[in-house]
Amino acid sequence: MAGELLVTEWTGITTMKSSKNQTGYFLKEGFTSIFAHGLMSFASICIIIAFLMIMGSFILLAVNINSIVGDLENDNIILAYIDEYLSEIEARALERELARTTNVSRVNFITREQAMHSFIGRHDDTDRFADVDPTWFRHRYEIFVEDVALIEYTLQEMRGIYGVERVNANLTIASALVTFRSIVTGVSLVIIAVLLAISLFIMSNTIKLAIYERREEISIMRMVGATNSFIRWPFTIEGFILGSMGALSAFIMIWSVYGFLAGRVYEFENFFINLVPFSNVYVGLFLLFGAIGFGVGVGGSALALNKYLKV
């Protein structure tokens, strides 16, 4: 008798939906299911929040490390020493050609006199350098590169410029910076990929439990001729809502935590690390969280339903 009543109910629903707006029905069923399975819905949201919080933390860590490496790259300059027989006017004339070199962001000309004062300033006992003459030094250029990974190519190109006597750069530090940045980026991507797979798996199984409780309803709907899409849409909407709620909650939480940590760091005036402002990354992070929340919620629902929608 109960089965007949359910068949009659689903038949009535199917007939009713042919004449009414199905969208309202799907939305109602999606929302109703969330509250009907409150504990599982809460677990799903918590899983998404936990995953996005961990993933967001690694992303922010990678962003800040790349920023620190970028600052170190800016300090890793190339020094181009000019031929000692060239006058200051002739040495300055090389600036345009050096600035056009591949991978160069900017150049800074240093005269013999400036080089001398810089050299003397690095020593405490300046009196012993009273007889030092500027002609003992060469005109030179400080050259800042765009990408430290290409510094060797930049050096080779500069060595071929007429009037440049020699070029110096700390290739060991440059190579170490490139390696460190690559390792951090690679490890972060691997961890994020693993976390995404785990989150999708757990989300899928969580929704499977909710679907398992309603397997009889799904079977009855199929018996009365409900299409796969008609059965799928309420679960898809449910997954979308859960994913969106989890993503929004995780974004607010990581924003608050990062803002708190940044505030504590800024309290130390001489602290050598400057965190990247959250305002620089919040748009990309928000869109990423939204996309992953949508993908995990809707994707998890789709994976969970496949078993029950097979003909």
Summary of the structure (lengths in Angstrom):
residues: 311
radius of gyration: 32.1
end to end distance: 25.9
largest distance: 111.6
contacts: 909
relative contact order: 0.16
helix: 73%
strand: 7%
